[in-house]
């Protein structure tokens, strides 16, 4: 399911060897993050009724990144927090 997985990703059209590797690595990281968010407990607490689809999740993440403004102190506080992600059975 990773190859397409509903992400509507396309082939990385490049002949540059490092470009292909970087694209694949970014794809792996994105897939891992989506799996953690989808199967973990963090979103369940924040959105108890769910998000509806991966597209809605992506839109909410984009909007959060676009509208977030953190001071240096707030960012440092967030980085120092310890969290646990618990996987919940389907």
C-alpha positions as CSV (number, residue, x, y, z in Angstrom):
1,X,0.0,0.0,0.0
2,X,3.0,2.3,0.4
3,X,3.5,2.6,-3.3
4,X,0.4,4.7,-3.8
5,X,-1.4,4.5,-0.5
6,X,-3.9,7.2,-1.5
7,X,-1.1,9.8,-1.5
8,X,-1.4,10.4,-5.3
9,X,2.4,10.5,-5.6
10,X,4.1,10.3,-8.9
11,X,7.3,9.0,-10.1
12,X,10.3,11.2,-9.4
13,X,11.4,12.0,-12.9
14,X,15.1,12.5,-12.6
15,X,18.3,10.9,-13.7
16,X,20.2,12.3,-10.7
17,X,21.0,9.3,-8.5
18,X,21.0,11.3,-5.3
19,X,17.7,13.0,-6.3
20,X,16.0,9.6,-6.5
21,X,17.5,8.6,-3.1
22,X,16.3,11.8,-1.4
23,X,12.8,11.5,-2.9
24,X,12.5,7.9,-1.7
25,X,13.8,8.8,1.8
26,X,11.3,11.7,2.1
27,X,8.5,9.3,0.9
28,X,9.6,6.8,3.6
29,X,9.5,9.4,6.3
30,X,6.1,10.7,5.2
31,X,4.7,7.2,5.2
32,X,6.1,6.5,8.6
33,X,4.6,9.7,10.1
34,X,1.2,9.0,8.5
35,X,1.3,5.5,10.0
36,X,2.2,6.8,13.5
37,X,-0.6,9.4,13.3
38,X,-3.2,7.1,11.9
39,X,-2.5,4.1,14.2
40,X,-1.4,6.0,17.3
41,X,-3.3,7.6,20.2
42,X,-2.4,11.2,19.7
43,X,-5.0,12.1,17.1
44,X,-7.6,10.1,19.0
45,X,-7.4,12.5,21.9
46,X,-7.3,15.6,19.8
47,X,-10.0,14.5,17.4
48,X,-12.3,12.0,19.2
49,X,-14.7,11.9,16.2
50,X,-11.9,11.3,13.7
51,X,-10.7,13.3,10.8
52,X,-12.6,11.5,8.0
53,X,-9.7,10.9,5.5
54,X,-6.0,11.2,5.0
55,X,-6.7,14.2,2.8
56,X,-8.3,16.0,5.8
57,X,-5.4,15.1,7.9
58,X,-2.9,16.5,5.4
59,X,-5.0,19.7,5.1
60,X,-5.0,20.1,8.9
61,X,-1.3,19.6,9.1
62,X,-0.7,22.1,6.3
63,X,-2.9,24.7,7.9
64,X,-1.3,24.1,11.3
65,X,2.2,24.7,9.8
66,X,1.0,27.7,7.9
67,X,-0.6,29.4,10.8
68,X,1.7,28.4,13.7
69,X,3.8,31.0,15.2
70,X,6.0,30.0,18.1
71,X,8.5,32.0,20.0
72,X,11.9,30.5,20.6
73,X,10.9,29.8,24.2
74,X,7.7,28.0,23.2
75,X,9.6,26.0,20.6
76,X,12.2,24.9,23.2
77,X,9.5,24.0,25.7
78,X,7.8,21.8,23.0
79,X,11.1,20.1,22.2
80,X,11.8,19.2,25.8
81,X,8.4,17.6,26.4
82,X,8.3,13.8,26.6
83,X,5.5,12.1,24.8
84,X,4.4,8.5,24.2
85,X,2.5,7.2,21.2
86,X,0.4,4.2,22.0
87,X,-0.9,2.0,19.2
88,X,-4.6,1.3,19.5
89,X,-6.1,-1.8,17.9
90,X,-8.5,-1.2,15.0
